[in-house]
Structure formats: structure tokens, C-alpha cells
Amino acid sequence: MLTGPHGAGKTELLQDLLANSQGWTSYRVTSLSWRAHQPGAVVEFLLNRAGKQSVDLLTAFDKPKSSVLLVIDDAHWADEASLRELFEVTRSLKHARIAVVLTALDDANGVGEPSMAQLRDMADIHVGLPPYDVDDVRAFALAHVGAHISPDTAAKIHSITGGRPGLIKEVLDAGSADHWQVVDPRIPIPRSWHAAFRRRLGDNSSPRMRLVLIAAALKQEEEVASGHFIDYLAGDDQDVVEKAFALGILERAMPSENHVVNFVHPTDRAVVRSLLSPSESHRLHQKAANFYRERGQESAALLHEALGVQGTDEDIALALNRYGEERAAGGWWRSAADAFQMAARVTEDPALVRERQLSSIEALVSASDIPQARQYADAFSPVTGDSRVYSLRGHIAMHEGRRSESVDLITRAWATLEEDGNTSPQDRARVASRQALLSLLEWRPEQIISWAEVTDRWAVPGSSMRPEARYVAMIGTAATTGQVTGDQSFPGETPVLAQRRDMAVGWVALAQDDPVYARQRLSRSRYIDSSERIDLWMDAWLARCLIVLGEFQEAQRAVERGLARAERFGIHFLEPLLLWSGSQIASLRGEKELANSYASRLVISSDSFPIQRIASHIARLQLANVNNDQVAAHRAGEALEEMQAEIDFGHPGFWVWEHIWANHLVISGRIDEADALISRAEERNAGSGLDSVTARLAVARAGIMVQQGKTEAGLAVYDDAVDLISTLHMPTYQANMLYDYGRTLRRLGRRRRADEVLGTAQEVFAALGAHEFVERCRRERRASGLGSRVRQSGELTPQEEEITKLVSAGATNQEVAQELYLSPKTVEYHLTRVYRKLGVRTRNELAALMNSR
């Protein structure tokens, strides 16, 4: 089933599907609204199109070696009997392959049972077409008319079309190819939009109706209008407002208590705005400004004053710039970006225009809108000799994971400040703070501290850059000295800054063997405008923390939530940290395909930041360890050794990997190399007080000693290690160490002790839901001749059980994803496994099976 609004691109997608369906015989019909209540109308259309004389679809198309594709457009007008027959025929086949594709409006409900909502749930695959974003609009314009339109032009087209491909195409077709080649083209409104609006309005046009619709169409911060202002303009004639709702032109937007009004069709807003003369727009915006100022809403009044300006007005520009600075200081970066952009629009001085545009882009980055920031930043040439442009573009590249570009531009920004003798505190503090963040991604703790000190020295009193730098410096200090410093709030600390402090303290607490406190700090969510970037950092380290604590379900949610954030906001440099956790959780649970799916997304290139490469290599080393893949393990382990020679990331507690690699070196007979590796790690960890690191390295040391013939001494080290880890609340580490110890005991012929240790490991793994390792413990115990022989049940995992319950109760994949904090693709993956395990093919069969139990 394919759903989307008018103009979403359903037709184009279908045409592409049909063009690439070689080997299938296709029949396509369109449901008609006036035949919606005629039983069997759509089936009749299909049979006639295929030239069949049969009385039903199954008889007509269920033929040996036949592959038939049936496409029904506008299925929301399909009659009830036809929809039921279409659904049933796909479940009753004996000989042929029949695929049914339905298209429907996403807000339609159909004409009977099953409804469109029910059909979406029943469909094997439901594809809801999302709108294009601004970047998509630019790509579409290049492909369709061969024009490189500016981000601003693309944003205007996006605004009037709602991002719907069909409507975007109509706008582009309304102008010639040459029209779109100019720098700032006028956006034409297609004639068909005018005709559709007149058709909806009918004979209800009146001066008062025109005033109401124009008020609703006035440009403002959001594409919704204040119902209070519209009511104010309507005066005593409130019936005209209700008429606009009744005609389907306006609608009340949610939440209703805010009394905001929107156009049902974005095309109608565009038409009404095109009818508005500049002078009329100016007068209405002035009325709106007076209306809001009388009610004490100064920001809204200022906005309308700016929108009503014809030309430039430096007083309004200055007021908007001040408002943007106030919003930025409070962490409301999105509205700050809009204010700076509007200030630039009404500014006359080109230098000030540039500064305010750059401030707007800076605010977009802080608001986590990296794609839009990139689009606007591209308008500024990277070869400018302007340290602010270098710094800004480098900051954006950093979020996108483009290391070379980021390092080059931010380094060039500081060099330009030095060459120009620029001693502006704001400029120097800004670039230094980005150098500190870059040093974090490069994992150079000493430089983190150094650049944070430079930032602190140059930042003006009250600037957010000073506390931000000190919080980042906490990580560098903890890595280099093992000390925690700086966990004190600054006077007047905003929620934005408090969130950054929580992230830094949580990460350090995790590295310093306190996952419980780490979880407490990393779980705090501020729900603020600029929180998404820091929320992403917190998701990444919270997932690591929850894995240590054995809370795999919550860890999985943090992974999926973080990956969704990274995709939505274009922040890619933290994806490897999340994928590392995702692959580890899936492998412990025995979900090999899912683990490999996460691992396959770990793209390691020479242009990746070290923090990305470290996480990726450790993830692949751990996965190879679980899969007993010696080739992959050697590849990952040797890559980590090469990185360690290049970049020192052996700071105790932060990136612990040596014990895993040492285990594979021992298995490969490279005992001396394993000994040297663990000796270096032990020396580095000495005096750190990190018991979990000590215990993990001790297990590796014990394995080496056994291979060196020091069996009893090695077993004593094993005992000390498992005793030490048992005093900590780190069940995942404990279970893995017990499992390694038990395997060693079994191979040494200490069967009774091996069974005891493996039994304990099995219990801990079972409590964690690590089904793969529960079974491995059972196999080891059976091999020892003492463990109970338990048949593998093939039961659903806890997560599969939760998904099964929700799907059986009628939840869609999207609803399941929201309920369980997973991505829809992950739900689809698990549901496929459920079908295979339970021997069902559809959601209905699954529901019937679960109801019968």
C-alpha cells in the first residue's frame, strides 16, 4: 500500500515500479468516486482491463507459472466488496504469484470495511511518502529543469508546496528553464492552483472573506495564523470565518487551545498571497503588529513590523538582531536563526547583512539543523579570507563527519585570526571552542584542555562559550589525569548549558566505573530547542552505559533513538558509537542478521575522525569475537594497533579493547604479542583504581599464563578477576568473564568447576536476555558431560514477544516503533523473524495464532 497527500509523488513511484517489473503482467485501474458504493466495481474494471470473462479474480489469474501485478489507484474510492476480494485472493493462491499495489490519500478513510487504516495494517508493506526537504527540492529542480537554484529559492518553493513532489513539479513547469537560471527568481503560482482555489471558494467571495483569508495567509514565523487575529479582523461577521472552515479552505491546527489556523491546501495559501499587493501586505502587517503589541506580545509585533517593511529599516533590523541574541542566550536557537535572517533582510549595509546572515547560520547549527545550515553556508565561498566563514563551514563539516574539510577550515580560521592580528574576543573564543571540540573528535585530550583554556581566556563575561569549554575540558582532564573537575554549575547556568555538563559528567562517570551515576546524568532530557546535538551524544554514551548495566532493552531504545536523530538532523559523526552498541546488543541476543546489519553501516574511511574509527574497529572486533571469525578479528585488532601507534587512545576506562584482541592473539598462537599488549595496558591502568578494567585485563592475563604453562597461577588470577568484577554492578562484564573462565576450565579437564562457573555465567546471561550466550553456556556444559541437556526451544526473544503482542493487537509497524523506541526498519526485521519462527505469513495469521493460544 502506497499512501501520501495529493502531489506526494505516488504516480511517479508507481510508474517506476511498473517500468521495472520485468516478468510480471501488469493491470492498472483507477477507482471512481461515483462507483464507490457499487459492489465489485473495481474487480469488474480489472477483469475488463485483462480481457477476462471470469466471475472472480482467483479464477482469472491463479494460473501455473503466472506472475500478475494488480495496481489500483485512488483505493480510498474502491468499493468494499472489491477490496475484500483483492485481499483474499493474495491469501488463497495455489499456482500463481499475484502482487496487489494500492495507492490512496494519506488522510482518506475509504467508503466501508476494510477502512484505509485497516488496509494499512493488513498490508504486507506500507509505504507512506514523506515530503521533500529543501535539499530535495534543489536536487529535483536540477534534475527537472537543469537549474542550480539557491537554498533561499528552494525554501520558498518548499514553503508553498509543502514539499510535495507533484506540486514542486507544477511550480517549476510554471516558469521557463531560463526563468530558473536567474539568481533570485520570482516564484510563479500555477494557473491550476488559482482555478482550484476559485472552485473551492465558489460564490462565497466577499471583501470580508478576502480579508479573513489574506490574514490567514500573512507571512509569519510559522506557516499557521493566529485565530485571535483573524477573529479580530472579522469583527461582528464571525460567520465568514466559520464559512471558510466549512468550505474546506481553512482548518484549526492542533493543539486547538492555542487557537491557530492553517490552510487545508498549501496551494491555497500561495494563491491568496499572490493576490496580495505590497501596500496591502504592509497595512495588514502593521495592523497585526498593533494587535499583538496591545496584548503585550512584543516579539510577534516585531515580527510583523519586519514582514511589513518595504525595503530596509535599520531600527527594526537592530531590534530583530537584539531579539535574536536574546533568544540565542536562552537556547532558543531556531527562533534566533529566524530573527537574524529577518534582520538581514531589512538591513541596508552589506557588511551587516553578511554578519546577520552568518549569525543565522550559526544559530541553525546550534538548533541542530545541519542540512539547512549547510545549504545557507554554501552561499559563502570557502576561499574568503574570513575566519568566521572558515570556522562556520568547518563546524558544519565536523557534524557531517567530514574530517579533512573540518580540520583544514578550522585550522585556517585560527591562522587567519593570527595573520590579521584579529583580537576580537568573540571571534577568538568561537574558533578556540571549535578547536576544543575538534580535538575531542580527534581524541587528543591534552589539546582539548589547551584549547578550552584559550576559549576561557578570550570568552567575554556571560558568554556561553566559557562554561561549554570547561565542560569539554572535563573529559580531557579525566582522560589525562583520572581526576573529575568542573562539575559545578556556572552562575545563571541555562538548561542548555546544564545539559552539556550532564553529558560530560555522564561520559566521565562511565569511564570511571560508575555506570549507575552515569545513567542518572545521561538520562536527563531537557526538551529544549537546541538539545538535539547533545541529546545525540547522551544517547550514544547512555547506550554504552546500559549495556554495562545489562539493560539491553533500554540500550536498544537509546541506539535507535540516537540513529533516528542522527539521520533527521544530518549529524553523522556519532553514528559509529551508536552502531557499536547496536551490534553488541544484537550479537549478545543471538540476532546475528541484525548485528551484521548494524556492523555493515560502520563505514571506516581515512576521512573519518579517530573517535569514529576507534568505535568502528572495537565494534567489529567484538562482533568477530562473538562470531568466532578469526579473519575479521585480526583485521580489526591490527587496525586498532596501528591507530594506537598513531594516536594515543589508551587512557584508562575510555576505550578498553586490549583484552578482546589479546584473546584472539592467544587463540592464534601469538602468545608473546598478547603478553606484550596486556603488559602495556596493565602498566597504563596501574594506579587508576578502575576495577572493571583491572578485572578484564586480568582475565586476558590469566589466559596467557595458562598458555605459558603457568596453569595454577593462571587459574588463581581468573578467580581473583571474577571475584573483583562480582563486587561491581556490571553484569555484562561479569557474564563474559565467567564464560571465558568456564571454557578454559573445561578445556583443562576441570569439568566440575567448569560446570559450576558456566552455570553461573548461564544464569547471568539469562537474566540479561543474552540468549545466544545462554545456549553457548549450555553447549559448553553438555560438552563437559555434566550440564543438563536442554533442548533449544526456538521461542521468541523478549523483544519479538513485545512486537508480536502489539502487532496482534492491531498496531502498525510505525506504532510499534513509537511504543518500543525502535525504528520502523528494525520492527520490520523482527517481525520477519517472528513470521519465520511461528510459520505464519501475514499479520492476520499472526493475530489468529496468538488469539488461539
TORTITOR-348483 format. One line per 5 residues: number of its first residue (from 0); their letters; for each residue y, x, z of C-alpha. Coordinates in steps of 0.5 Angstrom, whole numbers. Example, Ala and Ser with C-alpha at 12.3 -4.5 7.8 and 13.67 -1.06 7.14 Angstrom:
<atoms>
0	as	-9,25,16 ~ -2,27,14 .
</atoms>
This chain:
<atoms>
0	mltgp	0,0,0 ~ 7,3,-2 ~ 13,0,1 ~ 20,1,1 ~ 27,-2,0 .
5	hgagk	30,-4,-7 ~ 31,2,-10 ~ 27,7,-6 ~ 23,9,-12 ~ 17,5,-12 .
10	tellq	17,4,-19 ~ 17,12,-21 ~ 12,13,-16 ~ 7,8,-19 ~ 9,11,-26 .
15	dllan	7,18,-24 ~ 1,15,-21 ~ -2,12,-27 ~ 0,17,-31 ~ -4,22,-27 .
20	sqgwt	-10,17,-26 ~ -15,20,-32 ~ -22,17,-32 ~ -19,10,-29 ~ -18,4,-33 .
25	syrvt	-11,1,-30 ~ -9,-6,-30 ~ -2,-7,-27 ~ 1,-14,-26 ~ 8,-17,-22 .
30	slswr	7,-22,-17 ~ 12,-28,-19 ~ 16,-32,-13 ~ 15,-38,-17 ~ 8,-38,-17 .
35	ahqpg	7,-35,-9 ~ 4,-42,-7 ~ -1,-42,-13 ~ -8,-40,-10 ~ -11,-35,-15 .
40	avvef	-4,-34,-19 ~ -5,-26,-18 ~ -12,-26,-19 ~ -11,-30,-26 ~ -6,-25,-28 .
45	llnra	-10,-19,-27 ~ -16,-23,-31 ~ -12,-25,-37 ~ -9,-18,-37 ~ -16,-15,-37 .
50	gkqsv	-18,-20,-42 ~ -24,-22,-37 ~ -27,-29,-37 ~ -30,-28,-30 ~ -28,-33,-25 .
55	dllta	-27,-27,-20 ~ -25,-20,-19 ~ -32,-18,-17 ~ -36,-20,-23 ~ -31,-18,-27 .
60	fdkpk	-30,-11,-25 ~ -36,-9,-21 ~ -40,-5,-27 ~ -44,1,-26 ~ -40,8,-27 .
65	ssvll	-34,4,-28 ~ -27,6,-25 ~ -22,1,-24 ~ -15,1,-21 ~ -11,-5,-20 .
70	vidda	-4,-5,-19 ~ 0,-11,-16 ~ 8,-10,-16 ~ 12,-14,-11 ~ 6,-16,-7 .
75	hwade	10,-20,-2 ~ 10,-25,-7 ~ 3,-25,-8 ~ -1,-32,-6 ~ -5,-32,0 .
80	aslre	-12,-33,-4 ~ -11,-27,-9 ~ -9,-22,-3 ~ -15,-24,1 ~ -20,-23,-6 .
85	lfevt	-17,-17,-7 ~ -18,-14,0 ~ -25,-17,0 ~ -27,-14,-7 ~ -26,-7,-5 .
90	rslkh	-31,-8,1 ~ -36,-11,-3 ~ -37,-7,-9 ~ -44,-5,-11 ~ -43,-1,-17 .
95	ariav	-36,1,-19 ~ -30,4,-16 ~ -24,0,-15 ~ -18,2,-12 ~ -12,-3,-11 .
100	vltal	-5,-1,-10 ~ 0,-6,-8 ~ 8,-5,-7 ~ 12,-9,-3 ~ 19,-9,0 .
105	ddang	19,-6,7 ~ 23,-12,10 ~ 19,-17,7 ~ 13,-21,11 ~ 10,-25,5 .
110	vgeps	8,-32,4 ~ 2,-33,8 ~ -4,-30,11 ~ -5,-24,11 ~ 2,-22,12 .
115	maqlr	5,-16,9 ~ 5,-13,17 ~ -2,-14,17 ~ -4,-12,10 ~ 0,-5,12 .
120	dmadi	-5,-5,18 ~ -11,-6,14 ~ -9,-1,8 ~ -13,5,8 ~ -7,9,6 .
125	hvglp	0,6,7 ~ 6,10,4 ~ 13,8,7 ~ 18,11,2 ~ 24,15,6 .
130	pydvd	31,15,4 ~ 33,22,0 ~ 37,26,5 ~ 44,29,2 ~ 40,36,0 .
135	dvraf	35,31,-4 ~ 41,28,-8 ~ 43,34,-10 ~ 37,36,-13 ~ 36,29,-16 .
140	alahv	43,30,-20 ~ 41,37,-22 ~ 34,34,-25 ~ 37,28,-28 ~ 44,29,-31 .
145	gahis	44,37,-30 ~ 49,38,-26 ~ 50,42,-19 ~ 54,37,-15 ~ 58,39,-9 .
150	pdtaa	55,37,-2 ~ 61,33,-1 ~ 60,29,-7 ~ 52,29,-6 ~ 54,26,1 .
155	kihsi	59,21,-2 ~ 53,18,-7 ~ 48,18,-1 ~ 53,14,3 ~ 54,9,-2 .
160	tggrp	46,8,-4 ~ 43,9,3 ~ 39,15,0 ~ 35,10,-5 ~ 33,14,-11 .
165	glike	34,8,-15 ~ 41,7,-13 ~ 42,14,-14 ~ 40,14,-21 ~ 44,8,-22 .
170	vldag	51,11,-20 ~ 49,18,-24 ~ 48,14,-30 ~ 55,10,-29 ~ 58,17,-31 .
175	sadhw	57,21,-37 ~ 54,28,-36 ~ 61,31,-37 ~ 63,27,-31 ~ 59,30,-26 .
180	qvvdp	61,37,-28 ~ 68,37,-25 ~ 69,40,-18 ~ 70,33,-14 ~ 68,27,-19 .
185	ripip	70,20,-18 ~ 64,16,-15 ~ 63,11,-20 ~ 61,4,-18 ~ 55,1,-23 .
190	rswha	57,-6,-26 ~ 51,-9,-24 ~ 53,-8,-17 ~ 59,-12,-18 ~ 55,-17,-21 .
195	afrrr	50,-18,-16 ~ 56,-18,-10 ~ 59,-24,-14 ~ 52,-27,-15 ~ 51,-27,-7 .
200	lgdns	59,-29,-6 ~ 58,-35,-10 ~ 64,-39,-10 ~ 66,-37,-3 ~ 71,-32,-5 .
205	sprmr	78,-33,-1 ~ 84,-29,2 ~ 81,-29,9 ~ 74,-28,7 ~ 76,-22,3 .
210	lvlia	80,-19,9 ~ 74,-20,13 ~ 69,-16,8 ~ 75,-11,7 ~ 75,-10,15 .
215	aalkq	67,-9,15 ~ 68,-4,9 ~ 73,0,12 ~ 71,8,13 ~ 70,10,20 .
220	eeeva	66,15,24 ~ 59,11,23 ~ 57,6,17 ~ 58,0,22 ~ 64,-4,23 .
225	sghfi	67,-7,30 ~ 65,-14,30 ~ 71,-15,35 ~ 76,-12,30 ~ 73,-17,25 .
230	dylag	74,-23,29 ~ 81,-21,31 ~ 83,-21,23 ~ 79,-27,22 ~ 84,-31,28 .
235	ddqdv	82,-38,28 ~ 78,-38,22 ~ 71,-36,25 ~ 67,-40,20 ~ 69,-35,15 .
240	vekaf	65,-29,19 ~ 59,-34,20 ~ 59,-35,13 ~ 59,-28,11 ~ 53,-28,15 .
245	algil	50,-34,12 ~ 51,-31,5 ~ 47,-25,7 ~ 52,-20,6 ~ 54,-18,13 .
250	eramp	49,-17,19 ~ 49,-16,26 ~ 47,-9,27 ~ 43,-7,33 ~ 44,-7,39 .
255	senhv	47,-13,39 ~ 51,-13,46 ~ 56,-7,42 ~ 58,-13,37 ~ 57,-8,31 .
260	vnfvh	57,-11,24 ~ 54,-8,18 ~ 53,-10,10 ~ 46,-12,9 ~ 46,-8,2 .
265	ptdra	50,-2,2 ~ 52,-3,-5 ~ 56,-9,-3 ~ 60,-4,2 ~ 61,0,-4 .
270	vvrsl	64,-5,-9 ~ 68,-8,-3 ~ 71,-1,-2 ~ 72,0,-10 ~ 77,-6,-10 .
275	lspse	81,-4,-4 ~ 88,-1,-6 ~ 90,6,-3 ~ 96,2,0 ~ 92,-4,3 .
280	shrlh	87,1,6 ~ 93,4,9 ~ 95,-2,12 ~ 89,-4,15 ~ 87,2,18 .
285	qkaan	94,2,21 ~ 92,-5,24 ~ 85,-2,26 ~ 89,4,30 ~ 94,-1,33 .
290	fyrer	88,-6,35 ~ 84,0,38 ~ 90,3,42 ~ 92,-3,45 ~ 85,-3,48 .
295	gqesa	85,4,51 ~ 80,7,45 ~ 85,13,43 ~ 79,16,39 ~ 78,10,35 .
300	allhe	85,9,34 ~ 86,17,32 ~ 80,16,27 ~ 83,10,24 ~ 90,13,23 .
305	algvq	87,19,20 ~ 83,15,15 ~ 89,11,13 ~ 93,17,12 ~ 95,18,4 .
310	gtded	96,26,3 ~ 97,30,9 ~ 99,29,16 ~ 99,36,21 ~ 101,32,27 .
315	ialal	94,27,26 ~ 91,34,24 ~ 93,37,30 ~ 91,31,34 ~ 84,31,31 .
320	nryge	83,38,32 ~ 84,38,39 ~ 80,32,40 ~ 74,36,36 ~ 75,41,41 .
325	eraag	74,37,47 ~ 68,33,44 ~ 65,40,43 ~ 67,43,50 ~ 63,37,53 .
330	gwwrs	57,38,48 ~ 58,32,43 ~ 58,36,37 ~ 56,31,32 ~ 63,27,33 .
335	aadaf	66,34,34 ~ 64,36,27 ~ 67,29,24 ~ 73,30,28 ~ 74,38,25 .
340	qmaar	72,35,18 ~ 77,30,18 ~ 82,34,21 ~ 81,39,15 ~ 82,33,10 .
345	vtedp	89,31,13 ~ 91,39,13 ~ 96,42,8 ~ 96,49,10 ~ 90,52,6 .
350	alvre	88,57,12 ~ 88,52,17 ~ 84,47,12 ~ 79,53,12 ~ 79,54,19 .
355	rqlss	77,47,21 ~ 72,46,16 ~ 69,52,19 ~ 69,49,26 ~ 66,43,23 .
360	iealv	60,47,20 ~ 59,51,27 ~ 59,44,30 ~ 54,42,25 ~ 49,48,27 .
365	sasdi	51,46,35 ~ 49,39,33 ~ 42,42,30 ~ 44,39,23 ~ 42,46,20 .
370	pqarq	40,43,13 ~ 47,40,13 ~ 51,46,16 ~ 47,50,10 ~ 50,45,5 .
375	yadaf	57,46,7 ~ 57,53,9 ~ 54,55,1 ~ 61,53,-1 ~ 64,59,2 .
380	spvtg	62,65,-1 ~ 58,70,3 ~ 62,76,0 ~ 68,74,3 ~ 70,80,8 .
385	dsrvy	71,74,13 ~ 67,76,19 ~ 67,69,21 ~ 63,67,15 ~ 58,72,15 .
390	slrgh	57,70,23 ~ 56,63,21 ~ 52,64,15 ~ 47,69,19 ~ 47,64,25 .
395	iamhe	44,59,20 ~ 39,63,16 ~ 37,65,23 ~ 35,58,25 ~ 32,57,18 .
400	grrse	27,63,19 ~ 30,68,14 ~ 30,75,18 ~ 33,79,13 ~ 39,75,11 .
405	svdli	41,74,18 ~ 40,81,20 ~ 45,83,14 ~ 50,78,15 ~ 51,78,23 .
410	trawa	51,86,23 ~ 56,85,17 ~ 60,80,21 ~ 61,85,27 ~ 62,91,23 .
415	tleed	68,87,19 ~ 71,86,26 ~ 71,93,28 ~ 73,95,21 ~ 79,90,21 .
420	gntsp	81,92,28 ~ 80,85,30 ~ 80,84,37 ~ 80,76,38 ~ 76,75,44 .
425	qdrar	74,68,41 ~ 71,72,34 ~ 68,78,38 ~ 65,73,43 ~ 62,69,38 .
430	vasrq	59,75,34 ~ 56,78,40 ~ 53,72,43 ~ 49,71,36 ~ 47,79,36 .
435	allsl	44,77,43 ~ 40,71,40 ~ 38,75,34 ~ 36,81,39 ~ 31,75,42 .
440	lewrp	28,74,36 ~ 27,81,34 ~ 24,82,41 ~ 29,87,43 ~ 30,86,51 .
445	eqiis	35,92,52 ~ 39,89,46 ~ 39,82,49 ~ 42,85,55 ~ 47,89,52 .
450	waevt	50,84,47 ~ 50,79,53 ~ 55,84,57 ~ 59,85,50 ~ 59,77,50 .
455	drwav	61,76,57 ~ 67,82,57 ~ 70,78,51 ~ 69,71,52 ~ 75,67,55 .
460	pgssm	75,64,61 ~ 72,57,61 ~ 68,59,54 ~ 61,56,54 ~ 59,63,51 .
465	rpear	59,67,57 ~ 54,62,61 ~ 50,62,55 ~ 50,69,54 ~ 48,70,61 .
470	yvami	42,65,61 ~ 39,69,55 ~ 40,76,59 ~ 36,73,64 ~ 30,73,59 .
475	gtaat	32,81,57 ~ 32,83,64 ~ 26,79,66 ~ 22,83,61 ~ 25,90,62 .
480	tgqvt	25,90,70 ~ 21,84,72 ~ 27,81,76 ~ 30,74,76 ~ 37,74,76 .
485	gdqsf	42,69,74 ~ 39,62,76 ~ 46,60,78 ~ 50,54,75 ~ 57,56,73 .
490	pgetp	63,52,76 ~ 63,46,72 ~ 57,47,68 ~ 56,42,63 ~ 49,38,62 .
495	vlaqr	48,42,55 ~ 49,49,59 ~ 44,47,64 ~ 39,45,59 ~ 40,52,57 .
500	rdmav	39,55,64 ~ 33,51,65 ~ 30,54,58 ~ 31,61,60 ~ 28,60,67 .
505	gwval	22,56,65 ~ 20,61,60 ~ 21,67,65 ~ 17,63,70 ~ 11,62,66 .
510	aqddp	11,70,64 ~ 12,71,72 ~ 5,67,74 ~ 9,61,76 ~ 7,55,71 .
515	vyarq	8,50,76 ~ 15,51,77 ~ 16,53,69 ~ 13,46,67 ~ 18,43,72 .
520	rlsrs	24,46,69 ~ 22,46,62 ~ 20,38,62 ~ 27,37,64 ~ 30,33,58 .
525	ryids	38,32,58 ~ 38,27,52 ~ 45,30,49 ~ 48,30,42 ~ 47,38,42 .
530	serid	40,38,45 ~ 35,39,40 ~ 35,46,38 ~ 34,48,46 ~ 29,42,46 .
535	lwmda	25,45,41 ~ 25,52,45 ~ 23,48,51 ~ 17,44,47 ~ 15,51,45 .
540	wlarc	14,54,52 ~ 12,48,55 ~ 6,47,51 ~ 4,54,53 ~ 5,53,60 .
545	livlg	1,46,60 ~ -5,50,56 ~ -5,55,62 ~ -5,49,67 ~ -11,46,63 .
550	efqea	-7,39,61 ~ -9,39,54 ~ -7,32,52 ~ 1,33,54 ~ 1,40,51 .
555	qrave	-1,37,44 ~ 4,32,45 ~ 9,38,46 ~ 7,41,40 ~ 7,35,35 .
560	rglar	14,33,38 ~ 16,40,37 ~ 14,41,30 ~ 17,34,28 ~ 24,36,31 .
565	aerfg	23,43,27 ~ 22,39,21 ~ 27,34,22 ~ 33,39,24 ~ 30,45,19 .
570	ihfle	29,49,25 ~ 23,53,22 ~ 24,60,27 ~ 20,57,32 ~ 14,53,29 .
575	plllw	9,59,30 ~ 10,58,37 ~ 8,51,37 ~ 3,52,31 ~ 0,58,36 .
580	sgsqi	-1,53,42 ~ -4,47,37 ~ -9,52,34 ~ -11,54,41 ~ -12,47,44 .
585	aslrg	-16,44,38 ~ -21,50,38 ~ -22,49,45 ~ -23,42,44 ~ -28,44,38 .
590	ekela	-23,41,33 ~ -25,46,28 ~ -21,43,22 ~ -15,41,26 ~ -15,48,29 .
595	nsyas	-15,51,22 ~ -10,46,19 ~ -5,49,25 ~ -7,56,23 ~ -6,55,16 .
600	rlvis	1,54,17 ~ 2,60,20 ~ 6,64,15 ~ 7,71,16 ~ 11,75,12 .
605	sdsfp	15,81,12 ~ 22,77,12 ~ 19,74,19 ~ 22,75,26 ~ 18,79,30 .
610	iqria	18,73,35 ~ 14,69,29 ~ 10,75,27 ~ 7,76,35 ~ 6,69,36 .
615	shiar	2,68,29 ~ -2,74,30 ~ -4,72,37 ~ -6,65,35 ~ -10,68,29 .
620	lqlan	-14,73,34 ~ -15,67,39 ~ -18,63,33 ~ -22,68,31 ~ -25,70,38 .
625	vnndq	-27,62,38 ~ -30,62,31 ~ -33,69,32 ~ -30,71,26 ~ -30,79,26 .
630	vaahr	-26,80,20 ~ -21,75,22 ~ -20,78,29 ~ -20,85,26 ~ -14,83,21 .
635	ageal	-10,80,27 ~ -12,85,32 ~ -10,91,28 ~ -3,87,26 ~ -2,87,33 .
640	eemqa	-3,94,34 ~ 2,96,28 ~ 7,92,31 ~ 6,95,38 ~ 8,101,35 .
645	eidfg	14,99,31 ~ 17,94,37 ~ 15,94,44 ~ 13,87,46 ~ 8,90,51 .
650	hpgfw	13,87,57 ~ 8,84,63 ~ 7,77,62 ~ 11,75,56 ~ 6,77,50 .
655	vwehi	-1,78,53 ~ -6,80,48 ~ -10,86,49 ~ -16,83,53 ~ -18,79,47 .
660	wanhl	-17,85,42 ~ -21,89,47 ~ -27,84,47 ~ -27,85,39 ~ -27,92,39 .
665	visgr	-33,93,44 ~ -37,88,40 ~ -35,92,34 ~ -38,99,38 ~ -31,102,38 .
670	idead	-31,103,46 ~ -26,109,46 ~ -21,105,43 ~ -22,99,47 ~ -22,103,53 .
675	alisr	-15,107,51 ~ -12,100,49 ~ -14,97,56 ~ -11,103,60 ~ -4,103,56 .
680	aeern	-4,95,58 ~ -6,97,65 ~ -1,102,66 ~ 4,98,64 ~ 2,92,68 .
685	agsgl	2,96,74 ~ 6,94,80 ~ 8,88,76 ~ 5,83,81 ~ 2,79,76 .
690	dsvta	-4,77,78 ~ -6,73,72 ~ -5,79,67 ~ -9,83,72 ~ -15,79,72 .
695	rlava	-15,78,65 ~ -14,86,64 ~ -20,87,69 ~ -25,82,65 ~ -24,87,59 .
700	ragim	-24,93,63 ~ -31,90,66 ~ -34,89,59 ~ -32,96,57 ~ -35,99,64 .
705	vqqgk	-42,95,62 ~ -42,98,55 ~ -41,105,58 ~ -47,104,62 ~ -43,103,69 .
710	teagl	-46,96,70 ~ -46,95,77 ~ -39,98,78 ~ -37,93,72 ~ -40,87,75 .
715	avydd	-36,88,81 ~ -30,89,77 ~ -32,82,74 ~ -33,79,81 ~ -26,81,83 .
720	avdli	-23,78,77 ~ -26,71,77 ~ -24,71,85 ~ -17,73,83 ~ -16,68,78 .
725	stlhm	-19,63,82 ~ -13,63,87 ~ -8,61,82 ~ -8,54,79 ~ -9,57,72 .
730	ptyqa	-16,53,70 ~ -16,55,62 ~ -16,63,64 ~ -21,61,70 ~ -26,58,65 .
735	nmlyd	-25,63,59 ~ -26,69,64 ~ -32,65,68 ~ -35,64,61 ~ -34,72,59 .
740	ygrtl	-38,74,65 ~ -43,69,65 ~ -45,71,58 ~ -45,78,60 ~ -50,77,66 .
745	rrlgr	-54,73,61 ~ -55,79,56 ~ -56,84,62 ~ -62,79,64 ~ -59,77,71 .
750	rrrad	-61,70,69 ~ -60,66,76 ~ -53,69,77 ~ -51,68,70 ~ -53,60,70 .
755	evlgt	-49,60,76 ~ -43,63,73 ~ -44,59,67 ~ -45,52,70 ~ -38,53,74 .
760	aqevf	-35,55,67 ~ -38,49,64 ~ -35,44,70 ~ -28,47,69 ~ -29,47,61 .
765	aalga	-31,39,62 ~ -25,38,67 ~ -20,41,61 ~ -24,37,56 ~ -25,43,52 .
770	hefve	-32,40,49 ~ -33,46,45 ~ -34,51,50 ~ -38,46,55 ~ -43,46,49 .
775	rcrre	-43,53,49 ~ -44,54,56 ~ -50,49,55 ~ -53,53,50 ~ -52,60,54 .
780	rrasg	-55,57,60 ~ -61,54,56 ~ -62,61,53 ~ -63,64,60 ~ -68,59,61 .
785	lgsrv	-65,56,67 ~ -60,51,65 ~ -61,44,64 ~ -63,42,56 ~ -57,36,55 .
790	rqsge	-57,33,48 ~ -51,33,44 ~ -48,26,45 ~ -43,26,39 ~ -39,22,43 .
795	ltpqe	-31,21,41 ~ -27,26,44 ~ -22,23,49 ~ -16,23,44 ~ -21,20,39 .
800	eeitk	-22,15,44 ~ -15,13,45 ~ -14,13,38 ~ -20,8,37 ~ -17,3,42 .
805	lvsag	-10,3,39 ~ -13,2,32 ~ -18,-3,34 ~ -12,-7,38 ~ -9,-7,31 .
810	atnqe	-4,-1,32 ~ -2,2,25 ~ -2,10,25 ~ 5,10,26 ~ 5,6,32 .
815	vaqel	-1,10,35 ~ 3,17,33 ~ 9,14,37 ~ 5,12,43 ~ 1,18,44 .
820	ylspk	6,23,41 ~ 3,25,35 ~ 5,26,28 ~ 2,21,23 ~ -2,26,20 .
825	tveyh	-5,28,26 ~ -7,21,27 ~ -10,20,20 ~ -14,27,21 ~ -17,24,28 .
830	ltrvy	-18,17,25 ~ -22,20,19 ~ -27,24,24 ~ -28,17,28 ~ -30,14,22 .
835	rklgv	-35,19,20 ~ -38,19,27 ~ -38,12,28 ~ -41,10,21 ~ -35,6,19 .
840	rtrne	-30,6,13 ~ -25,1,15 ~ -20,-1,21 ~ -23,-8,21 ~ -30,-5,21 .
845	laalm	-28,0,27 ~ -25,-6,31 ~ -31,-10,30 ~ -36,-5,32 ~ -31,-4,38 .
850	nsr	-31,-11,40 ~ -39,-12,39 ~ -40,-6,45 .
</atoms>
